[in-house]
């Protein structure tokens, strides 16, 4: 996904003083990241996010810091003014295998990125956070990063830089090669490809011509922008109103691929993640595939996404 609205400066309070409590400034692009990470504390208001209420305990304060250090425009602001680097929780362990990188980038439309631990102590990075040498050092402390897996062209901006820093292989699909022409590994066609032990790339043209999802250990699905878990509908969804290549092609890709996929946790670039028993997730994916066959091309409309 991409939203090209320029960022605007932080507005002062009416009396010139800093706004009381946590707040969201008007640079917010409605990317949903803050609402994912601080549910109940940050919500949607029109085409923006807003703080629903102030934190009541340390756990809620930590949730707001998770949102603040992930927000790609740094729009989630604490009452103290500058964010305290000591409160930065990233990389954040989601479980024993996957970490959320945080520090989302405006050059990747504010997308989430992840680190995937592999047997033997190495890691793979799926999509990338904003580029920062200090962040790269932080991620390297977890172990050697061997591969940077790009899900599609919208999320490719920092791929080469991180791959070079890590001495890692950069992967992209041929359909989106213009976004990473110097990639080390180029996925071709629509057949699944094993890119590492227990990690399979499934080309899924639709959101873009070269969209790919990566399934690890038959447990995790890094779905890029192909589908996500909607908190609004309580189901897997396609952002059919933000499809750059072809929603019809995406429906065909799902019909060809869904039966090959086995996972219990979806980890998207945009939108919510979710973990279910694999059989239940397979049911949700089957129903999504059926709904996708009825989708038709429509104008791009960010406001229609059902986060």
C-alpha positions as semicolon CSV with decimal commas, in nm:
position;residue;x (nm);y (nm);z (nm)
1;X;0,000;0,000;0,000
2;X;0,104;0,358;-0,040
3;X;-0,032;0,695;0,064
4;X;0,143;0,998;-0,083
5;X;-0,009;1,272;0,132
6;X;0,271;1,496;0,262
7;X;0,336;1,508;0,635
8;X;0,228;1,829;0,806
9;X;0,395;1,991;1,106
10;X;0,282;1,918;1,460
11;X;0,018;2,174;1,557
12;X;0,067;2,370;1,881
13;X;-0,200;2,374;2,148
14;X;-0,430;2,677;2,137
15;X;-0,251;2,850;2,425
16;X;0,095;2,766;2,289
17;X;0,151;2,495;2,551
18;X;0,201;2,127;2,473
19;X;-0,122;1,929;2,453
20;X;-0,191;1,747;2,782
21;X;-0,139;1,372;2,787
22;X;-0,065;1,141;2,497
23;X;-0,198;1,256;2,160
24;X;-0,176;1,187;1,785
25;X;-0,059;1,479;1,572
26;X;-0,199;1,566;1,230
27;X;0,075;1,393;1,029
28;X;-0,107;1,062;1,083
29;X;-0,169;0,877;0,754
30;X;-0,426;0,626;0,889
31;X;-0,187;0,332;0,838
32;X;-0,346;0,144;1,131
33;X;-0,016;0,051;1,298
34;X;-0,077;0,247;1,619
35;X;-0,427;0,101;1,652
36;X;-0,287;-0,251;1,615
37;X;-0,031;-0,199;1,887
38;X;-0,240;0,000;2,136
39;X;-0,595;-0,132;2,096
40;X;-0,847;0,042;2,317
41;X;-0,607;0,331;2,369
42;X;-0,578;0,451;2,010
43;X;-0,873;0,438;1,773
44;X;-0,986;0,564;1,434
45;X;-1,154;0,900;1,380
46;X;-1,231;0,963;1,014
47;X;-0,904;0,929;0,820
48;X;-0,680;0,949;1,120
49;X;-0,603;0,792;1,456
50;X;-0,664;0,952;1,793
51;X;-0,595;0,872;2,156
52;X;-0,917;0,741;2,306
53;X;-0,803;0,771;2,667
54;X;-0,488;0,811;2,871
55;X;-0,302;0,506;3,009
56;X;-0,408;0,377;3,350
57;X;-0,109;0,159;3,433
58;X;0,242;0,064;3,325
59;X;0,119;-0,196;3,076
60;X;-0,093;0,060;2,893
61;X;0,196;0,308;2,897
62;X;0,411;0,039;2,733
63;X;0,142;-0,018;2,468
64;X;0,151;0,349;2,375
65;X;0,529;0,338;2,351
66;X;0,498;0,036;2,119
67;X;0,270;0,243;1,897
68;X;0,490;0,552;1,916
69;X;0,814;0,376;1,821
70;X;0,645;0,195;1,531
71;X;0,456;0,494;1,385
72;X;0,625;0,592;1,060
73;X;0,543;0,963;1,100
74;X;0,616;0,967;1,475
75;X;0,265;1,105;1,520
76;X;0,196;0,928;1,852
77;X;0,332;1,175;2,104
78;X;0,382;1,149;2,482
79;X;0,302;1,434;2,721
80;X;0,673;1,481;2,792
81;X;0,749;1,583;2,433
82;X;1,039;1,378;2,293
83;X;1,018;1,000;2,310
84;X;1,249;0,842;2,565
85;X;1,486;0,603;2,382
86;X;1,495;0,388;2,696
87;X;1,126;0,308;2,639
88;X;1,184;0,174;2,286
89;X;1,067;-0,193;2,295
90;X;1,197;-0,300;1,952
91;X;1,272;-0,554;1,826
92;X;0,969;-0,692;2,007
93;X;0,935;-1,069;2,050
94;X;0,590;-1,187;1,940
95;X;0,683;-1,540;2,042
96;X;0,997;-1,754;2,052
97;X;1,042;-1,739;1,673
98;X;0,916;-1,406;1,538
99;X;1,005;-1,050;1,635
100;X;0,841;-0,729;1,519
101;X;1,105;-0,482;1,399
102;X;0,908;-0,163;1,475
103;X;1,034;0,173;1,344
104;X;0,815;0,153;1,034
105;X;0,925;0,361;0,736
106;X;0,740;0,626;0,539
107;X;0,924;0,493;0,234
108;X;0,748;0,157;0,274
109;X;0,406;0,314;0,336
110;X;0,443;0,250;0,709
111;X;0,449;-0,128;0,669
112;X;0,530;-0,376;0,944
113;X;0,849;-0,580;0,915
114;X;0,963;-0,890;1,099
115;X;1,263;-1,097;1,203
116;X;1,228;-1,474;1,179
117;X;1,460;-1,692;1,387
118;X;1,592;-1,999;1,210
119;X;1,749;-2,323;1,336
120;X;2,116;-2,268;1,406
121;X;2,076;-1,912;1,529
122;X;2,041;-1,717;1,205
123;X;1,754;-1,484;1,116
124;X;1,559;-1,374;0,812
125;X;1,416;-1,023;0,779
126;X;1,078;-0,998;0,607
127;X;1,035;-0,651;0,458
128;X;1,227;-0,378;0,637
129;X;1,193;-0,102;0,894
130;X;1,329;0,246;0,820
131;X;1,701;0,245;0,757
132;X;1,918;0,324;1,056
133;X;2,268;0,196;1,128
134;X;2,188;0,186;1,497
135;X;1,877;-0,022;1,432
136;X;2,078;-0,260;1,213
137;X;2,325;-0,304;1,499
138;X;2,037;-0,377;1,734
139;X;1,898;-0,646;1,502
140;X;2,244;-0,799;1,445
141;X;2,284;-0,857;1,817
142;X;2,015;-1,123;1,786
143;X;2,224;-1,325;1,541
144;X;2,337;-1,316;1,178
145;X;2,070;-1,205;0,931
146;X;2,114;-1,428;0,625
147;X;1,827;-1,315;0,402
148;X;1,605;-1,012;0,345
149;X;1,274;-1,128;0,195
150;X;1,069;-0,861;0,018
151;X;0,698;-0,927;-0,021
152;X;0,651;-0,671;-0,302
153;X;0,766;-0,344;-0,450
154;X;0,590;-0,110;-0,201
155;X;0,811;-0,245;0,079
156;X;1,144;-0,260;-0,107
157;X;1,293;0,084;-0,030
158;X;1,552;-0,020;0,229
159;X;1,605;-0,380;0,123
160;X;1,942;-0,337;-0,049
161;X;2,081;-0,122;0,231
162;X;1,991;-0,372;0,502
163;X;2,107;-0,668;0,295
164;X;2,445;-0,506;0,233
165;X;2,484;-0,420;0,600
166;X;2,405;-0,776;0,706
167;X;2,590;-0,946;0,421
168;X;2,253;-1,105;0,342
169;X;2,080;-1,220;0,024
170;X;1,804;-0,988;-0,101
171;X;1,497;-1,161;-0,251
172;X;1,220;-1,022;-0,473
173;X;0,987;-1,155;-0,743
174;X;1,054;-1,082;-1,108
175;X;0,719;-0,905;-1,136
176;X;0,846;-0,629;-0,905
177;X;1,213;-0,640;-1,008
178;X;1,218;-0,268;-1,094
179;X;1,194;-0,196;-0,720
180;X;1,508;-0,400;-0,647
181;X;1,698;-0,449;-0,975
182;X;2,012;-0,552;-0,787
183;X;1,844;-0,828;-0,585
184;X;2,060;-1,134;-0,523
185;X;1,778;-1,384;-0,569
186;X;1,484;-1,338;-0,808
187;X;1,172;-1,550;-0,771
188;X;1,006;-1,640;-1,101
189;X;0,669;-1,766;-1,210
190;X;0,396;-1,878;-0,971
191;X;0,529;-2,204;-0,828
192;X;0,637;-2,216;-0,460
193;X;1,010;-2,199;-0,390
194;X;1,196;-2,300;-0,075
195;X;1,414;-2,001;0,019
196;X;1,554;-2,146;0,340
197;X;1,506;-2,438;0,572
198;X;1,133;-2,454;0,645
199;X;1,061;-2,126;0,460
200;X;0,865;-2,132;0,133
201;X;0,793;-1,837;-0,097
202;X;0,451;-1,846;-0,265
203;X;0,419;-1,596;-0,552
204;X;0,076;-1,436;-0,529
205;X;0,031;-1,179;-0,809
206;X;-0,252;-0,939;-0,739
207;X;-0,178;-0,655;-0,500
208;X;0,124;-0,598;-0,725
209;X;0,245;-0,803;-1,017
210;X;0,527;-0,948;-0,805
211;X;0,359;-0,993;-0,468
212;X;0,486;-1,287;-0,262
213;X;0,392;-1,437;0,072
214;X;0,633;-1,641;0,280
215;X;0,525;-1,937;0,495
216;X;0,762;-2,056;0,767
217;X;0,747;-2,391;0,947
218;X;0,386;-2,439;0,833
219;X;0,302;-2,201;1,117
220;X;0,368;-1,840;1,012
221;X;0,240;-1,661;0,701
222;X;0,408;-1,330;0,618
223;X;0,141;-1,211;0,380
224;X;0,270;-0,869;0,275
225;X;-0,029;-0,677;0,144
226;X;-0,206;-0,978;-0,010
227;X;-0,438;-1,030;0,288
228;X;-0,464;-0,944;0,658
229;X;-0,681;-1,002;0,963
230;X;-0,951;-0,737;1,000
231;X;-1,051;-0,639;1,352
232;X;-1,367;-0,488;1,202
233;X;-1,495;-0,806;1,037
234;X;-1,313;-1,061;1,255
235;X;-1,188;-1,241;0,945
236;X;-0,918;-1,258;0,681
237;X;-0,965;-0,979;0,428
238;X;-0,819;-0,838;0,109
239;X;-0,770;-0,463;0,081
240;X;-0,956;-0,474;-0,247
241;X;-0,982;-0,094;-0,261
242;X;-0,601;-0,065;-0,257
243;X;-0,487;-0,308;-0,526
244;X;-0,224;-0,175;-0,765
245;X;-0,214;-0,459;-1,018
246;X;-0,533;-0,665;-1,035
247;X;-0,784;-0,789;-0,779
248;X;-0,901;-1,039;-1,042
249;X;-0,546;-1,175;-1,065
250;X;-0,527;-1,188;-0,686
251;X;-0,844;-1,397;-0,680
252;X;-0,689;-1,636;-0,933
253;X;-0,368;-1,651;-0,729
254;X;-0,559;-1,744;-0,415
255;X;-0,758;-2,010;-0,601
256;X;-0,432;-2,161;-0,726
257;X;-0,244;-2,134;-0,394
258;X;-0,480;-2,155;-0,096
259;X;-0,492;-2,535;-0,079
260;X;-0,111;-2,545;-0,066
261;X;-0,087;-2,318;0,236
262;X;-0,068;-2,441;0,593
263;X;-0,025;-2,188;0,872
264;X;-0,185;-2,074;1,195
265;X;-0,056;-1,718;1,229
266;X;-0,089;-1,442;0,970
267;X;0,162;-1,157;0,995
268;X;0,080;-0,891;0,734
269;X;0,252;-0,577;0,616
270;X;-0,061;-0,373;0,680
271;X;-0,362;-0,461;0,892
272;X;-0,396;-0,688;1,188
273;X;-0,228;-1,018;1,262
274;X;-0,402;-1,319;1,407
275;X;-0,329;-1,670;1,533
276;X;-0,580;-1,954;1,505
277;X;-0,554;-2,333;1,500
278;X;-0,429;-2,417;1,150
279;X;-0,750;-2,596;1,051
280;X;-0,958;-2,292;1,147
281;X;-0,721;-2,060;0,962
282;X;-0,749;-2,285;0,656
283;X;-1,128;-2,248;0,674
284;X;-1,096;-1,867;0,687
285;X;-0,857;-1,872;0,390
286;X;-1,093;-2,094;0,191
287;X;-1,383;-1,857;0,253
288;X;-1,165;-1,557;0,163
289;X;-1,073;-1,731;-0,162
290;X;-1,442;-1,780;-0,240
291;X;-1,521;-1,415;-0,167
292;X;-1,229;-1,300;-0,380
293;X;-1,381;-1,465;-0,688
294;X;-1,667;-1,214;-0,666
295;X;-1,444;-0,907;-0,634
296;X;-1,418;-0,668;-0,925
297;X;-1,174;-0,385;-1,000
298;X;-1,256;-0,058;-0,827
299;X;-1,090;0,282;-0,786
300;X;-0,819;0,311;-0,522
301;X;-0,977;0,431;-0,198
302;X;-0,779;0,418;0,125
303;X;-1,083;0,514;0,333
304;X;-1,265;0,195;0,233
305;X;-1,015;-0,044;0,392
306;X;-1,184;-0,237;0,674
307;X;-0,906;-0,243;0,930
